[in-house]
């Protein structure tokens, strides 16, 4: 059993497609059952025993900071501020110097997956991977990152936001990375972890493992998905105690 490392939540996006819902606010602050979406993620982390979370903020970051300040349910909150958009990889590199643990749990601030973080982190360490991803069986969507996984649970390829023959899983946007790998990301400019870094690390021979999750996985990236998430996640606190449904491939 491994305690949760520091977490980084990527919540710097403006959410242009959600402007009818968020107005000028950051996407992670779109409300679900009267609460900011980001609060659902922080509650999920805290339930799993996370003690320290870094919020990678950018657009209208003052809205997030004023709402959550520096603690949430006893969990320490630290802020990594992007002066300009850096992409997912750039935002992680920008936050790297704030990480105090040997590894880091990464979440996208606009998606929710019903996954056991503690079991995922344990799987990552026991597999001795450089990076691990939560993956979900594909539902036919072509606008999310698909991954190719072998029978041992090792990721052998990425197809970001495109359909392809043989796809079985898509990337849920939840990762565990070693801190040393995080610090290898080029600093100071925009870079995508999904489109650039994961394929590069794979080509370099780094071990990237898949952790499959059969629970709910949804994002709020479009108005239709936001409305769907609104209906499903309204009672997420009450349903949080059910038995997790995930494991290694």
HELIX and SHEET records of a PDB file:
HELIX    1   1 UNK A   16  UNK A   18  5                                   3    
HELIX    2   2 UNK A   19  UNK A   22  1                                   4    
HELIX    3   3 UNK A   27  UNK A   29  5                                   3    
HELIX    4   4 UNK A   37  UNK A   47  1                                  11    
HELIX    5   5 UNK A   61  UNK A   68  1                                   8    
HELIX    6   6 UNK A   87  UNK A   95  1                                   9    
HELIX    7   7 UNK A   96  UNK A   98  5                                   3    
HELIX    8   8 UNK A  117  UNK A  127  1                                  11    
HELIX    9   9 UNK A  179  UNK A  183  1                                   5    
HELIX   10  10 UNK A  193  UNK A  197  3                                   5    
HELIX   11  11 UNK A  198  UNK A  203  1                                   6    
HELIX   12  12 UNK A  223  UNK A  233  1                                  11    
SHEET    1   A 9 UNK A  71  UNK A  72  0                                        
SHEET    2   A 9 UNK A  75  UNK A  81 -1                                        
SHEET    3   A 9 UNK A  52  UNK A  57  1                                        
SHEET    4   A 9 UNK A   6  UNK A  10  1                                        
SHEET    5   A 9 UNK A 103  UNK A 108  1                                        
SHEET    6   A 9 UNK A 169  UNK A 178 -1                                        
SHEET    7   A 9 UNK A 131  UNK A 137 -1                                        
SHEET    8   A 9 UNK A 208  UNK A 213  1                                        
SHEET    9   A 9 UNK A 246  UNK A 248 -1                                        
SHEET    1   B 8 UNK A  71  UNK A  72  0                                        
SHEET    2   B 8 UNK A  75  UNK A  81 -1                                        
SHEET    3   B 8 UNK A  52  UNK A  57  1                                        
SHEET    4   B 8 UNK A   6  UNK A  10  1                                        
SHEET    5   B 8 UNK A 103  UNK A 108  1                                        
SHEET    6   B 8 UNK A 169  UNK A 178 -1                                        
SHEET    7   B 8 UNK A 146  UNK A 149 -1                                        
SHEET    8   B 8 UNK A 155  UNK A 159 -1                                        
SHEET    1   C 2 UNK A  31  UNK A  32  0                                        
SHEET    2   C 2 UNK A  35  UNK A  36 -1                                        
SHEET    1   D 2 UNK A 111  UNK A 113  0                                        
SHEET    2   D 2 UNK A 217  UNK A 219 -1                                        
END                                                                             
